[in-house]
Amino acid sequence: MKIKIVRVLWGDQVNFEVPRIPLYPEQEVVYCFDYKSYWFVSDLGYDARLVKEDIFAGSKLNNFGRKLQALDIALQEFDEVLLLDWDCYILRPLDKNFYDSLKEKPIQIPLYIQHKDTKAAILEAIPKEQPQALKDELTLLEEGFHKYGWEWEEGIVAPNFGFVYCRDKSFGKKLLDITIKNDLTSVVDEFATLIYADCTLEEYIEKYAPRVLKGRADQMLIYDYRLHVISRKFNKWLDTKINIKSYFEHV
């Protein structure tokens, strides 16, 4: 079973995360939103596609919409796709159990949690000297989580768009339409998914949560920061709802 693995690249901020050889040379395709990214991954041996119409060009507030645009393009070209962030790392071979689990639901996106005090909780978990631009982005992130996410104890839950399995060809277009209609900013891919799902957290788990990874890997939650504490607690609760065998680690 050969699902097309889709990656997205623009700018050069995550180039260090890109493997220097394709991990899935017959399955992987990279949608690039600028020539520099296109030639960068092409020279590494990736099957690169240049997206000629960047509908999110010129704005830093909704550039994650490019992932939605790439997802829509890929779904028009392929029957089913697995969209992966570059920091979503494989832990074990993709075996029959992995592919069988994808047959269970036509759309699968894992969950993660942010602390209710989103901006401050993230800033305390990263190096202290951060640019004002990042702080402004975190303000928008916090506003969006409070507006669209599910409250859970001292946190707010949302889908993590770092891993998206889909065989619904209309899904990408619907998320794009939601993003534009609602003038979404920050992690627009995740907020659009919340609006699209329009359900309770428990219903989301039943309809969309995969069995092959968590939105934030347990192995990364080793400190006593508020973000790590609430994430560990949420992941343990999630284990009571769905039996997850991790094939990927999203860091």
N, C-alpha and C positions, 0 to 999 in steps of 0.2 A: 504494500500500500504506500504510494508515493505522494504524500501531501506536499504542496508547494510551500516552502518556508520563505517568508517574506521579511525583508529587513528594510529599514528606511534610514536615509542619511542626508543631512544638510549641514552646512558650515563645517567646522573642524573641532568642535568641543568634545566629541566622543570618539575621535579617530583612534585614540589610544586603546579603546575597548574593542576595536575591530580585529578579529583574528587575522594573522598575516597569511593564512591560506584558508580557503573556504572549508568549513566543517562538513558541509553537505553539498559537494560540487554538482550533483545531478538534480538537487531539489531546491537549491537556494537562489533567490533572486533579490537584488537590491534596487529599490527605487530611490533615485537621487534627485535632489531639487536644485542642484547647481553643477556646473561643469567640473569644478575642482573636486567635488565629492565623486562625481562620475568617473573621472580619470584615476582618482586615488584607488577606488575599489576595483576598477577594471584592471589596473596594473597588478593588483594582488590576485587576479584570476577569477573574480566574481562575475556572475552574469548580471551586469548593471543595466538599468533602464533609466534614461533621463526623462523626468517629468517636465514637459515643456510649458504647461500652464500651472503655475503655482498660485492658487487662489488665496493663499495666506501670506503672500509676499508683502514685505513692508511693515509688518507688525510683529513685535516681540511678545505681545500679550496672548496670542493664540496660535503660536507656531506648531503646537502639538496637533493642530488640525491637519498638518501634513501627513500624519499617520493615518488619519481617516481618509484622506484623499488617496494615499497609496493603497489602503485596504480596499477602497472602492474600485480602483483600477485593477488590482490583482483579482478581485472576485469576478470581474467581467472577463478576465483572461483564463482563469483556472476554476475548476469545479469546487475545490476546497483549499483553504489556505491556513497556515499557522504563522501569524505575525509575532515576531520576537524582537524585543529590545536587545541591543548589543550587550547589555549587562544581565541578560537572562542566560545563565550558563548551564550546560547539560551536565548531569550527574551520572547518568547510566545510559546504556544503549536503548534506543527507541524500539521496544520489542512489541510482540503481539498484544500484550496487556495494555500498553500505551495506546496503540491504535484502536483497540477495541473500546477503550474508555471514551475515545473521541466520537464513536458512533452513537453514544448515549444521548447527546444533546447537540443540536445544530449550531449553537453559539455557546462558547465556553470562555469565561474570563474570571480569573481569581479575584479574591477580596483582600484588602488590607485596611489598616486603621491608622488614623492620625489622632493625636491628642486633641481634645477640645480647644486647648490653648495652643493652636497649631503652630503659629509663627514662633512663639517663644520656645516651645518644646523642640522644634527643629533646630533653632539657633543654639540651644544649649547642648545639642548633640554633635555639633560640627565646630571646626576651629573658629575662634572668637572674631577674628578680623574678616569681615565679609563686606562686599560692596553694597552700596545703597540699592543698586538695581535688584540684587537678590532679595533684600529685605522687602522691597516693593512687590516683587513677585510672590513672596510668602504671604503678604497681606491679602493679595487676590486669592491665593490658594485657600487661606483660612475662610475668607468670605464665601467662596464657592462650596467648601466642605460643609459649612454651616447651613447654606441654602439648600443643597441638593442631597447631602449624604444622610445615612442612617445613624442616629444617636445610639451609642452602645456604651453604657457605664460612663467612664470619663473620656471616651473617645468618639470619633465619628468614622463610619465605615464607608468605603467606596470600592468600586471595581478597580483593579490594577491593570492598565492597558499594556503592560510589558509583555503579556502573553495573551494572544487572542486566537482561538480556533474558530473558524466559521465556514459554513457551507451554504449560508443564506445569502444569495447574491444581492439582495436588496439592502443588506445591513449597513454597509459602508455609506451608501447614498443617504439612507435614513439618518445616520448620525451626522453627516455633513449638513443636511437640511436642518436638523435640530440645532447644530452649532451656530449656523448663520441666522436662523430665525430668532434664537434667544440671545444672540450677540455674546456668546460665551467667551471667557478669557481664562488664562491659567491652563490647567490640565483639561482642556476642552474635550479630549477624547473620553475621559472618565466621567465628566459631568454630563456629557451627551448620552453616555451609556446609562447613567442613573435616570435621566429623563425618559429615555427609551424604555427601560425596564418597568418603571412606574409600578412598583410592587413593594411588599415588605421585605426585610432582610431575609427572613426564613424562606419566603417564596423565591427570592433570587437564588439562594443556595440550591433549592430544588430545581430551578429552571436552567441556571447558567454556571454554577460553580464547578470547575473541573476537579478530577481526582488525581491529578498528576503534578500539582505544585500548589504552594501558597503564594499569595501576593507579596508577602515579605518573609524571606526564609528564616527559619528558626535559628540557623547557625550564625546569623548576623546580629542577633538580639542578646548581646552578652553583657551590656552595661546597665547601670541603674538610672539612666536618664528616663524621664517620664515617657518619652516616645517608646523606648525599649520595653519598659514595664508594661504599658498598656498593650503593646504589640504581642508580647509573650502571653499575656492573659487572654487576648482575643484568639490567638492561634490555638491555645489549649481548648477554648470553648468551641472553636471551629472543628477540632478533632472529634468532638462529641456529636457533630452534625453530619460529617462526611469523612469517609475513610480515604485518606490521602497517602499515596505512595509517590514520593517526590522524584520526578525525572529531571526537573530543572530547579535551579536556585536563582531567584531574582534578588540581586543585591543593590 
